[in-house]
Amino acid sequence: MKPATTAPLTKPPAGRDSDAYLHRLGERVRTLRNQRGMTRKALAQHAKVSERYLAQLEAGQGNISIVLLRRVARAIGLPVAQLVHDGTEPPLDLVLLTQFLERLPPDMLGEARKLVTGHFSSPSEDVRRKRVALIGLRGGGKSTLGALLAQKLGVPFIELDREIERRSGASLSEIFDMFGQETFRRAERDALDDVLRQHPSFVIATSGSIVTEPGTLELLLSSCFTVWVRAEPQEHMKRVMAQGDMRPMAHSARAMEDLISILKSREPLYARAEAALTTTGQSPEQNLAELLRLIAIPDTRITRQSA
């Protein structure tokens, strides 16, 4: 397959990347300490680490354990996740906005997100309903249902995984094996960005794990009408094996436990979709009729046939 004209997938040398991260981490600790008016000796005492150890950390030379780093973060007065985040420092307004949102009760956060996305460049409801995104675990029926819906609406049907492979010129397994999870997630986000730029309307089937990347999930929710295509765990397993993937049979009991665990952990993420469709026990035609109802596109002929 001829690769698309895109930036090549690259993976920085492990040692160089780790050294650069430790240097950024050390600078962050030193900056935060200075902002709080703490001497290195005072921070070392509060964190219960040696001053020499702290000096090595700030110089980017100390590969500190997570337990000791947690002590340093607490002594500075920050969550450890904020201290160890990778990348550039966030703008102050983003930090302040995050702090404000964290003070809101959980039942108000959804309303706050809708207000923000509705005010700042979020596509209109009419535009979003022309771009239907199907999310859910593999084996739920996204591809079958998505192809039927796209044909019915006369719009392109896109499988995001295939789009990633087309752009990169490599299979998904090759991307994971050679470059890892981080590179795949970046390729997935880039592919979704391209689809949104190139197509005013479409039906897209996403990977089961796309919801685990917050930035990509937010883009999907704000740009498309999302539908969680779900099924019973046994149905997921049956359909995966029907697609020719017999790996779950090797340890069937453990495979089912893992599947149920994955579903349980992702349910709060899948539930962010605007609609949910259970495909278990229904024919493709019945599922299509229900999906058309969910996205508010009437189809009386299909509804009568599936009744």
C-alpha positions as CSV (number, residue, x, y, z in Angstrom):
1,M,0.0,0.0,0.0
2,K,1.4,3.4,-1.0
3,P,1.7,5.6,2.1
4,A,0.1,9.0,2.1
5,T,2.2,12.2,2.1
6,T,2.4,12.7,5.8
7,A,5.1,13.2,8.4
8,P,7.0,9.9,8.9
9,L,6.5,8.0,12.1
10,T,9.6,8.5,14.3
11,K,10.6,7.4,17.7
12,P,13.3,9.4,19.5
13,P,16.2,7.4,21.1
14,A,15.2,6.3,24.5
15,G,18.2,7.6,26.3
16,R,18.1,11.1,24.7
17,D,14.4,11.4,25.4
18,S,14.7,10.4,29.0
19,D,17.6,12.8,29.6
20,A,15.5,15.7,28.1
21,Y,12.6,14.8,30.3
22,L,14.6,14.7,33.5
23,H,16.1,18.1,32.6
24,R,12.6,19.6,32.1
25,L,11.4,18.0,35.3
26,G,14.4,19.4,37.2
27,E,13.8,22.9,35.9
28,R,10.1,22.7,36.9
29,V,10.9,21.7,40.4
30,R,13.4,24.5,40.7
31,T,11.0,27.1,39.3
32,L,8.2,26.0,41.5
33,R,10.4,26.0,44.6
34,N,11.6,29.6,43.7
35,Q,8.0,30.7,43.1
36,R,7.1,29.6,46.7
37,G,10.2,31.2,48.2
38,M,11.6,27.9,49.4
39,T,15.3,27.3,49.7
40,R,16.5,23.9,48.5
41,K,17.3,23.0,52.2
42,A,13.7,23.8,53.3
43,L,12.2,21.8,50.5
44,A,14.5,18.9,51.2
45,Q,13.4,19.0,54.9
46,H,9.7,19.2,54.1
47,A,9.9,16.4,51.5
48,K,12.1,14.3,53.8
49,V,14.8,13.8,51.1
50,S,18.4,14.7,51.2
51,E,19.5,18.1,49.9
52,R,22.0,16.4,47.7
53,Y,19.3,14.2,46.2
54,L,17.2,17.3,45.5
55,A,20.2,19.1,43.9
56,Q,20.6,16.2,41.5
57,L,16.9,16.2,40.7
58,E,17.0,20.0,39.9
59,A,20.1,19.5,37.7
60,G,18.3,16.8,35.7
61,Q,20.6,14.1,36.9
62,G,18.5,12.3,39.4
63,N,16.1,9.6,38.3
64,I,14.0,9.9,41.4
65,S,11.6,7.2,42.5
66,I,7.9,7.9,42.3
67,V,7.5,7.7,46.1
68,L,10.2,10.4,46.7
69,L,8.8,12.5,43.9
70,R,5.4,12.3,45.5
71,R,7.0,13.7,48.7
72,V,8.5,16.6,46.7
73,A,5.2,17.4,45.0
74,R,3.4,17.4,48.4
75,A,6.0,19.6,49.9
76,I,5.6,22.1,47.1
77,G,1.8,21.9,47.3
78,L,1.0,20.3,43.9
79,P,-0.5,17.0,42.8
80,V,2.2,14.7,41.6
81,A,0.5,14.4,38.2
82,Q,0.9,18.2,37.7
83,L,4.6,18.0,38.7
84,V,5.5,15.2,36.3
85,H,3.5,16.1,33.2
86,D,5.5,16.1,30.0
87,G,5.6,19.0,27.5
88,T,5.7,22.7,27.8
89,E,4.3,24.6,30.8
90,P,0.5,25.3,30.4
91,P,-0.6,29.0,30.1
92,L,-1.6,30.6,33.4
93,D,-5.2,31.1,32.2
94,L,-5.5,27.3,31.6
95,V,-4.2,26.6,35.1
96,L,-6.6,29.0,36.6
97,L,-9.5,27.7,34.6
98,T,-8.6,24.1,35.6
99,Q,-8.6,25.2,39.2
100,F,-12.0,26.8,38.8
101,L,-13.5,23.8,37.2
102,E,-12.2,21.5,39.9
103,R,-14.2,23.5,42.5
104,L,-17.5,22.9,40.6
105,P,-19.7,20.0,41.8
106,P,-19.6,17.0,39.5
107,D,-23.2,17.5,38.3
108,M,-22.3,21.0,37.0
109,L,-19.2,20.0,35.0
110,G,-21.1,18.7,32.1
111,E,-23.1,22.0,31.8
112,A,-19.8,24.0,32.0
113,R,-18.3,22.0,29.2
114,K,-21.4,22.6,27.0
115,L,-21.3,26.3,27.7
116,V,-17.6,26.6,26.8
117,T,-17.7,24.4,23.7
118,G,-20.9,26.1,22.5
119,H,-19.3,29.5,22.8
120,F,-15.9,28.8,21.3
121,S,-16.0,27.5,17.8
122,S,-17.9,24.4,18.4
123,P,-19.8,23.2,15.3
124,S,-23.6,23.8,15.3
125,E,-25.9,21.0,16.1
126,D,-27.0,20.7,12.5
127,V,-23.3,20.4,11.4
128,R,-22.5,17.8,14.0
129,R,-25.4,15.6,13.1
130,K,-24.0,15.3,9.6
131,R,-20.9,13.8,11.1
132,V,-21.8,10.6,12.9
133,A,-19.1,8.9,15.0
134,L,-19.6,5.4,16.3
135,I,-17.6,4.5,19.4
136,G,-17.5,1.3,21.5
137,L,-15.5,-1.9,22.0
138,R,-14.5,-4.0,19.0
139,G,-17.2,-6.5,18.1
140,G,-20.1,-4.2,18.9
141,G,-21.1,-3.8,15.3
142,K,-19.6,-0.4,14.4
143,S,-18.3,-1.3,11.0
144,T,-21.4,-3.2,9.8
145,L,-23.8,-0.6,11.1
146,G,-21.6,2.3,10.0
147,A,-21.4,1.1,6.4
148,L,-25.2,0.6,6.3
149,L,-25.8,4.1,7.7
150,A,-23.4,5.8,5.3
151,Q,-25.0,4.0,2.4
152,K,-28.5,5.1,3.6
153,L,-27.4,8.7,4.0
154,G,-25.3,8.9,0.9
155,V,-22.1,10.0,2.7
156,P,-18.6,8.5,3.0
157,F,-18.0,5.7,5.5
158,I,-14.6,5.9,7.2
159,E,-12.9,3.4,9.4
160,L,-10.4,5.4,11.4
161,D,-8.0,2.5,11.8
162,R,-7.8,2.0,8.1
163,E,-7.3,5.7,7.6
164,I,-4.3,5.5,10.0
165,E,-2.8,2.6,8.1
166,R,-3.3,4.4,4.8
167,R,-1.6,7.6,6.0
168,S,1.3,5.8,7.7
169,G,1.8,3.0,5.2
170,A,2.0,0.5,8.1
171,S,-0.4,-1.8,9.8
172,L,-1.7,-1.0,13.3
173,S,0.3,-3.9,14.8
174,E,3.5,-2.6,13.1
175,I,2.9,0.9,14.4
176,F,2.4,-0.4,18.0
177,D,5.4,-2.8,17.7
178,M,7.8,-0.3,16.2
179,F,6.7,3.0,17.7
180,G,4.5,2.3,20.7
181,Q,1.2,3.6,22.1
182,E,2.2,7.3,22.1
183,T,2.9,7.4,18.4
184,F,-0.3,5.5,17.6
185,R,-2.4,8.0,19.6
186,R,-0.7,10.9,17.8
187,A,-1.4,9.2,14.4
188,E,-5.0,8.6,15.4
189,R,-5.5,12.2,16.4
190,D,-3.9,13.4,13.1
191,A,-6.1,11.1,11.1
192,L,-9.2,12.4,12.8
193,D,-8.2,16.0,12.2
194,D,-7.8,15.2,8.5
195,V,-11.2,13.6,8.3
196,L,-12.8,16.6,9.9
197,R,-11.1,19.0,7.6
198,Q,-11.8,17.0,4.4
199,H,-15.4,15.9,4.9
200,P,-18.4,18.0,5.8
201,S,-20.4,14.9,6.4
202,F,-19.6,11.3,7.0
203,V,-20.1,8.2,9.2
204,I,-16.9,7.1,11.0
205,A,-16.2,4.0,13.0
206,T,-13.5,4.6,15.6
207,S,-11.2,2.2,17.5
208,G,-12.5,0.9,20.8
209,S,-9.7,2.6,22.7
210,I,-10.1,6.1,21.2
211,V,-12.0,7.2,24.3
212,T,-8.9,6.7,26.5
213,E,-7.1,9.7,25.0
214,P,-8.8,12.8,26.5
215,G,-7.8,15.2,23.8
216,T,-9.1,13.0,21.0
217,L,-12.3,12.2,22.8
218,E,-13.0,15.9,23.4
219,L,-12.5,16.6,19.7
220,L,-14.8,13.7,18.7
221,L,-17.5,14.8,21.1
222,S,-17.4,18.5,20.1
223,S,-17.2,17.8,16.3
224,C,-19.5,14.8,15.7
225,F,-22.7,13.3,16.9
226,T,-21.4,10.3,18.8
227,V,-23.2,7.0,19.3
228,W,-22.0,4.3,21.7
229,V,-22.6,1.0,19.8
230,R,-22.7,-1.7,22.6
231,A,-23.3,-5.4,23.0
232,E,-23.2,-8.0,25.7
233,P,-19.7,-9.2,26.5
234,Q,-20.4,-12.7,25.1
235,E,-21.6,-11.1,21.8
236,H,-18.4,-8.9,21.6
237,M,-16.3,-12.1,22.0
238,K,-18.3,-14.1,19.5
239,R,-18.1,-11.4,16.8
240,V,-14.3,-10.8,17.3
241,M,-13.7,-14.5,16.7
242,A,-16.2,-14.5,13.7
243,Q,-13.9,-11.9,12.2
244,G,-11.1,-14.5,12.2
245,D,-9.3,-13.5,15.4
246,M,-9.0,-16.7,17.3
247,R,-6.6,-15.4,19.9
248,P,-9.3,-15.2,22.7
249,M,-9.7,-18.9,22.4
250,A,-6.2,-19.6,23.8
251,H,-7.3,-18.6,27.3
252,S,-11.1,-18.2,26.9
253,A,-11.9,-17.8,30.7
254,R,-9.2,-15.2,31.2
255,A,-10.1,-13.5,27.9
256,M,-13.7,-13.0,29.0
257,E,-12.6,-11.6,32.4
258,D,-10.3,-9.1,30.6
259,L,-13.1,-8.1,28.2
260,I,-15.5,-7.5,31.1
261,S,-12.8,-5.5,32.9
262,I,-12.1,-3.3,29.9
263,L,-15.8,-2.7,29.3
264,K,-16.3,-1.7,33.0
265,S,-13.3,0.7,32.9
266,R,-14.4,2.3,29.7
267,E,-18.1,2.6,30.4
268,P,-17.9,6.1,31.9
269,L,-16.0,7.2,28.8
270,Y,-18.3,5.6,26.3
271,A,-21.2,7.0,28.2
272,R,-20.1,10.5,27.2
273,A,-21.7,9.8,23.8
274,E,-25.0,11.5,23.0
275,A,-26.8,8.3,22.3
276,A,-26.3,4.5,22.9
277,L,-27.4,1.6,20.8
278,T,-27.4,-2.0,22.0
279,T,-27.0,-4.4,19.0
280,T,-27.4,-7.7,20.9
281,G,-30.3,-9.8,19.6
282,Q,-31.1,-7.4,16.8
283,S,-30.7,-7.7,13.0
284,P,-28.6,-5.1,11.1
285,E,-31.8,-3.7,9.7
286,Q,-33.3,-3.2,13.1
287,N,-30.2,-1.6,14.4
288,L,-30.1,0.7,11.4
289,A,-33.7,1.8,12.0
290,E,-32.9,2.5,15.7
291,L,-29.7,4.4,14.7
292,L,-31.7,6.6,12.3
293,R,-34.1,7.4,15.0
294,L,-31.3,8.3,17.4
295,I,-29.8,10.8,15.0
296,A,-33.3,12.2,14.2
297,I,-33.4,11.1,10.6
298,P,-36.8,9.4,9.9
299,D,-37.0,6.3,7.8
300,T,-40.6,4.9,8.0
301,R,-39.9,2.1,5.5
302,I,-37.2,0.5,7.6
303,T,-39.1,1.1,10.8
304,R,-42.1,-0.8,9.5
305,Q,-40.0,-3.7,8.3
306,S,-38.2,-4.1,11.7
307,A,-41.3,-3.7,13.8
